[in-house]
């Protein structure tokens, strides 16, 4: 995909040039997220096996790990090196305040080591490695470079280095989410889902159970294969999924990628719906009542993070509903990548009034009507919107 652009291929029109540019950016983004998945797998293994400085606490009391800062630094460095630092502006979740404190020397050391170990492996992913390992100041600079506030004009990347941090530290589902937004529109999105099983039925099992069974199955068995990267470019009409790169393998594009598309189910009684695991920022009671009123008979699929978007895009579920509690504001990096991936896979994502999500107002999804609804198609989506309207007045949200 990127080869034509790099060896001097001359596009015949502005439209071709636009799409080639987007293909190049998508190529780099997918490779960067593949690297980030590899980094996170290693850090998660260390967290599961021991307790130490790997887990810190954010101001909002959600846990943050070495992986959060390390992924942000790695993706920031890769995008800047591959696309030019002048062309890269990033909105991201983490800042350098904690790492810059005098009592965080050990944590910073762990982050720098993790970043350098990851970047040293860059050629395996088809990317350039640093000539020399990055120092403390260079890693902090890469993290702090992610200081864009977004907005309605210009272009910027939205990054959530580890979405679903609670799932991450518990050895369960999480995602690395990266999206490119231009003039308020999501142009491309990449979701890395390191623990997403390739078989739908294993989604309901805790990852630790997965780990136990994996040790009992033959090494040649593919029944427990897990980990994928799902991605899409707006206007392409396709979303794609490729497996995570295995150890000692090189990423050769398109890395066995295959198209994914949403389920054809449009009858609510046959649909599977996703909802957040944690109750802190969403209402399980309202979604449960809504599901009952719509005739949904299947148990909800409760998974951490933007893996819910991946589940719908891949056809493993049909509905994702999130109705935030009063006072909670959704952030753009928690949704941007998932929205374009579902839409290009044939699905629909709107607020509860049926309006597209607005990514042009800064770091928050301002003007959101009640909640977010993602579904496998327009027919099913319309039924959900009507059911929400009918049930809302009796809710306490």
C-alpha positions as MATLAB code, in Angstrom:
seq = 'XXXXXXXXXXXXXXXXXXXXXXXXXXXXXXXXXXXXXXXXXXXXXXXXXXXXXXXXXXXXXXXXXXXXXXXXXXXXXXXXXXXXXXXXXXXXXXXXXXXXXXXXXXXXXXXXXXXXXXXXXXXXXXXXXXXXXXXXXXXXXXXXXXXXXXXXXXXXXXXXXXXXXXXXXXXXXXXXXXXXXXXXXXXXXXXXXXXXXXXXXXXXXXXXXXXXXXXXXXXXXXXXXXXXXXXXXXXXXXXXXXXXXXXXXXXXXXXXXXXXXXXXXXXXXXXXXXXXXXXXXXXXXXXXXXXXXXXXXXXXXXXXXXXXXXXXXXXXXXXXXXXXXXXXXXXXXXXXXXXXXXXXXXXXXXXXXXXXXXXXXXXXXXXXXXXXXXXXXXXXXXXXXXXXXXXXXXXXX';
ca = [
       0.000    0.000    0.000;
       2.695    2.459    0.982;
       5.245    1.266   -1.566;
       3.784    3.209   -4.502;
       3.821    6.394   -2.500;
       7.418    5.957   -1.342;
       9.041    5.030   -4.660;
       7.828    8.089   -6.530;
       4.429    7.031   -7.893;
       2.673   10.153   -9.139;
      -1.080   10.242   -8.492;
      -3.108   11.407  -11.496;
      -5.541   13.571   -9.560;
      -6.037   15.344   -6.256;
      -8.491   12.608   -5.268;
      -5.917    9.873   -5.876;
      -3.315   11.874   -4.000;
      -5.725   12.250   -1.066;
      -6.414    8.532   -0.844;
      -2.758    7.586   -1.238;
      -1.912    9.952    1.607;
      -4.606    8.359    3.758;
      -3.376    4.872    2.841;
       0.134    5.836    3.910;
      -1.137    7.216    7.210;
      -3.304    4.148    7.803;
      -0.359    1.868    7.041;
       1.841    3.624    9.613;
      -0.987    3.734   12.167;
      -1.655   -0.007   11.880;
       2.027   -0.823   12.281;
       2.293    1.510   15.291;
      -0.714   -0.134   16.950;
       0.717   -3.587   16.225;
       3.864   -2.486   18.075;
       1.780   -1.085   20.925;
      -0.081   -4.391   21.260;
       3.203   -6.244   21.559;
       4.366   -3.797   24.234;
       1.122   -4.140   26.192;
       1.167   -7.924   26.123;
       4.564   -7.949   27.778;
       3.582   -5.395   30.420;
       0.291   -7.162   31.167;
       2.115  -10.436   31.720;
       4.364   -8.740   34.258;
       1.386   -7.165   36.045;
      -0.452  -10.466   36.290;
       2.611  -12.205   37.687;
       3.583   -9.586   40.254;
       2.527   -6.383   41.997;
       4.767   -3.359   42.060;
       5.293    0.061   40.498;
       3.636   -1.054   37.292;
       0.249    0.213   38.512;
      -0.311    3.819   39.537;
      -3.477    5.850   40.178;
      -4.834    8.711   38.093;
      -6.633   11.755   39.474;
      -9.977   10.156   38.584;
      -8.995    7.040   40.583;
      -8.785    4.766   37.554;
      -5.552    2.779   37.448;
      -2.833    3.718   35.022;
       0.144    1.572   34.139;
       3.576    1.739   32.654;
       1.868    0.631   29.458;
      -0.224    3.824   29.197;
       2.783    6.121   29.147;
       4.944    3.725   27.146;
       2.364    3.281   24.386;
       1.783    7.020   24.187;
       5.501    7.723   23.888;
       5.998    4.936   21.338;
       3.072    5.898   19.082;
       3.971    9.580   19.300;
       7.580    8.863   18.313;
       6.612    6.495   15.475;
       4.061    8.870   13.931;
       6.450   11.808   14.139;
       9.338    9.875   12.596;
       7.288    8.281    9.817;
       5.063   11.222    8.891;
       7.166   14.186   10.019;
       6.774   15.895   13.387;
       5.360   19.028   11.714;
       2.526   16.942   10.289;
       1.615   15.225   13.550;
      -0.628   16.691   16.244;
      -1.996   14.327   18.886;
      -4.790   14.417   21.447;
      -4.116   11.769   24.064;
      -5.112   10.785   27.564;
      -1.880   10.797   29.550;
       0.357   13.719   30.518;
       3.839   13.904   31.990;
       2.962   15.372   35.386;
       3.258   12.114   37.340;
       6.381   10.990   35.477;
       8.066   14.368   36.006;
       7.817   14.262   39.794;
      10.996   13.688   41.771;
       9.564   10.622   43.490;
       8.686    8.990   40.154;
      12.251    8.244   39.053;
      11.693    4.489   39.248;
       8.470    4.698   37.272;
      10.085    6.883   34.607;
      12.982    4.459   34.355;
      10.527    1.603   33.764;
       8.716    3.580   31.068;
      11.932    4.547   29.263;
      13.135    0.949   29.330;
       9.794   -0.322   28.016;
       9.733    2.259   25.218;
      13.277    1.490   24.097;
      12.683   -2.253   24.135;
       9.647   -1.720   21.948;
      11.295    0.719   19.519;
      14.318   -1.571   19.122;
      11.860   -4.055   17.614;
      10.477   -1.501   15.121;
      12.131   -3.005   11.991;
      10.148   -6.199   12.555;
       7.034   -4.090   12.031;
       8.433   -2.335    8.974;
       9.264    0.864   10.851;
      12.461    2.745   11.592;
      14.113    2.284   14.988;
      15.982    5.109   16.757;
      19.691    5.313   15.960;
      20.376    5.287   19.699;
      18.056    4.505   22.639;
      15.872    7.382   23.771;
      16.780    9.147   26.998;
      14.451   10.304   29.758;
      13.960   13.756   28.243;
      13.181   12.346   24.794;
      10.545    9.972   26.157;
       8.975   12.762   28.206;
       9.040   14.983   25.109;
       7.266   12.314   23.055;
       4.544   12.004   25.707;
       4.148   15.753   26.147;
       3.956   16.216   22.364;
       0.432   14.821   22.683;
      -0.930   18.184   23.806;
      -3.446   19.059   21.099;
      -6.896   20.149   22.236;
      -8.596   18.990   19.039;
     -11.252   21.238   17.534;
     -13.243   21.851   14.364;
     -10.394   22.774   12.027;
      -7.134   21.123   11.076;
      -6.090   17.556   11.557;
      -4.968   15.652   14.633;
      -4.634   12.120   15.952;
      -6.698   10.912   18.909;
      -4.983    8.236   20.985;
      -6.094    6.182   23.943;
      -2.931    4.237   24.800;
      -4.727    1.633   26.929;
      -8.503    1.848   26.769;
     -10.074   -0.243   29.489;
      -7.248    0.008   31.973;
      -9.197   -1.920   34.597;
      -9.497   -4.814   32.185;
      -5.805   -4.512   31.431;
      -4.630   -4.774   35.036;
      -7.081   -7.622   35.700;
      -5.736   -9.647   32.794;
      -8.883   -9.148   30.724;
      -9.974   -7.213   27.625;
      -8.523   -3.830   26.668;
      -7.750   -1.924   23.473;
      -5.263    0.485   21.933;
      -7.248    3.091   19.995;
      -5.834    5.471   17.386;
      -7.810    7.720   15.025;
      -7.064   10.538   12.609;
      -9.563   13.413   12.711;
      -9.677   16.200   10.137;
     -11.990   19.217   10.374;
     -14.110   17.366   12.915;
     -14.514   14.173   10.832;
     -12.886   10.847   11.733;
     -10.847    9.897    8.651;
      -9.342    6.631    9.815;
      -9.327    4.445   12.877;
      -7.270    1.567   14.247;
      -8.195   -0.668   17.193;
      -5.674   -3.072   18.657;
      -7.347   -5.789   20.749;
      -4.591   -8.030   22.147;
      -6.890  -10.349   24.129;
      -9.781  -10.523   21.668;
     -10.308  -14.241   20.954;
     -10.740  -15.258   17.355;
     -13.756  -17.368   18.313;
     -16.869  -15.454   19.358;
     -17.905  -17.944   22.049;
     -14.781  -17.273   24.124;
     -15.690  -13.599   24.548;
     -17.823  -14.423   27.573;
     -14.942  -16.039   29.429;
     -12.502  -14.168   31.622;
      -9.040  -13.896   30.095;
      -7.482  -15.792   33.022;
      -9.670  -18.792   32.191;
      -8.414  -18.398   28.643;
      -4.834  -18.538   29.959;
      -5.518  -21.756   31.894;
      -7.165  -23.510   28.957;
      -4.434  -22.308   26.591;
      -1.886  -24.245   28.644;
      -3.997  -27.378   28.353;
      -4.533  -27.264   24.591;
      -1.983  -28.542   22.054;
       0.417  -25.901   20.695;
      -0.911  -26.538   17.184;
      -4.511  -25.854   18.164;
      -6.021  -22.676   16.692;
      -9.175  -22.803   18.806;
      -7.778  -20.287   21.313;
      -6.046  -17.937   18.890;
      -6.441  -14.395   20.133;
      -5.413  -10.858   19.345;
      -6.187   -8.715   16.328;
      -5.958   -5.235   14.872;
      -9.098   -3.869   13.179;
      -8.951   -0.755   11.032;
     -10.783    1.341    8.453;
     -10.471    4.462    6.321;
     -13.549    6.641    5.823;
     -15.102    6.250    2.396;
     -13.385    2.958    1.617;
     -16.483    0.858    2.267;
     -14.432   -1.731    4.132;
     -13.109   -2.499    7.580;
     -10.234   -4.934    7.898;
      -8.846   -7.232   10.548;
      -5.364   -8.694   10.743;
      -3.902  -10.961   13.431;
      -1.349   -9.717   15.906;
       2.208  -10.224   14.791;
       3.692  -13.275   16.483;
       7.123  -13.229   18.106;
      10.044  -13.486   15.675;
       7.771  -12.838   12.675;
       8.022   -9.825   10.375;
       5.012   -7.789    9.352;
       4.536   -8.147    5.606;
       1.585   -6.085    4.429;
      -1.296   -6.846    4.435;
      -0.420   -9.418    7.127;
      -3.229  -11.880    6.315;
      -5.827   -9.123    6.647;
      -9.415   -9.971    5.839;
     -12.515   -7.772    5.587;
     -15.006   -7.751    8.429;
     -18.628   -6.694    8.382;
     -21.460   -6.278   10.813;
     -24.077   -8.929   11.483;
     -27.203   -9.095    9.320;
     -29.459   -9.535   12.380;
     -32.090   -6.796   12.504;
     -34.545   -8.420   14.930;
     -33.878   -7.166   18.481;
     -35.000  -10.472   20.014;
     -32.141  -12.214   18.199;
     -29.501   -9.561   18.884;
     -26.616   -9.615   21.357;
     -25.876   -6.306   23.044;
     -22.693   -5.046   24.658;
     -22.403   -2.779   27.634;
     -19.564   -1.566   29.860;
     -18.361   -3.816   32.670;
     -17.976   -0.998   35.170;
     -21.036    0.770   36.551;
     -19.206    3.940   37.581;
     -19.888    5.905   34.390;
     -22.905    4.127   32.890;
     -26.293    2.733   33.849;
     -26.685   -1.030   33.605;
     -30.242   -0.827   34.966;
     -31.469    1.385   32.144;
     -29.870   -0.728   29.414;
     -31.248   -3.884   31.038;
     -34.747   -2.393   31.150;
     -34.427   -1.179   27.590;
     -33.230   -4.585   26.411;
     -36.241   -6.188   28.086;
     -38.687   -3.742   26.487;
     -37.179   -4.451   23.072;
     -37.479   -8.194   23.525;
     -33.739   -8.917   23.687;
     -33.492  -12.407   25.118;
     -29.736  -12.929   25.053;
     -27.501  -12.105   28.006;
     -25.520   -8.885   27.530;
     -21.899   -9.149   26.510;
     -20.033   -7.132   29.142;
     -16.518   -6.379   28.011;
     -14.047   -3.679   28.890;
     -13.074   -0.885   26.528;
     -13.573   -0.262   22.830;
     -13.452   -3.996   22.254;
     -17.248   -3.516   22.152;
     -16.871   -1.596   18.889;
     -14.690   -4.377   17.503;
     -17.304   -6.975   18.487;
     -19.997   -5.190   16.481;
     -17.761   -4.523   13.479;
     -16.786   -8.179   13.399;
     -20.383   -9.401   13.672;
     -19.958  -10.935   17.135;
     -22.625   -8.646   18.621;
     -25.272   -6.339   17.211;
     -25.819   -3.529   19.715;
     -23.684   -1.352   21.977;
     -25.490    1.063   24.262;
     -23.896    3.416   26.754;
     -25.992    5.835   28.735;
     -23.743    7.931   30.926;
     -24.644    8.992   34.417;
     -25.282   12.676   35.029;
     -22.094   14.733   35.042;
     -19.968   12.289   33.069;
     -18.614   13.541   29.728;
     -17.475   11.163   27.003;
     -14.007   11.775   25.547;
     -13.286   11.615   21.831;
     -10.444    9.087   22.128;
     -12.846    6.574   23.681;
     -14.976    6.455   20.524;
     -13.351    7.937   17.398;
     -11.578    4.835   16.091;
     -14.522    2.555   16.861;
     -17.036    4.780   15.097;
     -15.340    4.802   11.692;
     -14.583    1.072   11.909;
     -18.228    0.172   12.566;
     -19.536    2.565    9.931;
     -17.219    1.245    7.219;
     -18.187   -2.314    8.238;
     -21.830   -1.434    7.526;
     -23.035   -0.379   10.964;
     -24.413    2.813   12.477;
     -23.238    4.911   15.449;
     -25.179    7.917   16.770;
     -26.316    9.517   19.975;
     -29.699    8.549   21.400;
     -31.486   11.073   19.185;
     -29.977    9.510   16.081;
     -27.441   12.266   15.437;
     -23.833   11.563   14.409;
     -21.250   11.968   17.171;
     -19.537   15.355   17.029;
     -15.744   15.181   17.170;
     -15.234   18.889   16.449;
     -15.671   20.363   19.951;
     -12.346   19.533   21.580;
     -11.539   16.552   23.749;
     -15.165   15.881   24.764;
     -18.188   14.725   22.778;
     -20.175   17.861   23.483;
     -23.907   18.026   22.791;
     -24.368   14.297   23.227;
     -28.049   13.455   23.580;
     -28.407   11.010   26.516;
     -26.006    8.334   25.322;
     -24.290    6.486   22.510;
     -25.829    3.727   20.428;
     -23.940    1.565   17.942;
     -25.683   -1.132   15.975;
     -25.279   -3.568   13.119;
     -27.501   -1.701   10.677;
     -30.003    1.091   10.039;
     -33.143   -1.026   10.548;
     -32.020   -2.294   13.939;
     -30.744    1.160   14.883;
     -34.099    2.817   14.223;
     -35.823    0.282   16.484;
     -33.375    1.033   19.292;
     -33.814    4.798   18.973;
     -37.604    4.428   19.212;
     -37.286    2.154   22.246;
     -34.993    4.649   23.991;
     -37.479    7.449   23.433;
     -40.285    5.307   24.821;
     -38.337    4.266   27.936;
     -36.396    7.414   28.781;
     -39.030    9.413   30.646;
     -39.488    6.620   33.197;
     -35.746    6.337   33.886;
     -33.879    8.117   36.672;
     -30.810    9.062   34.621;
];
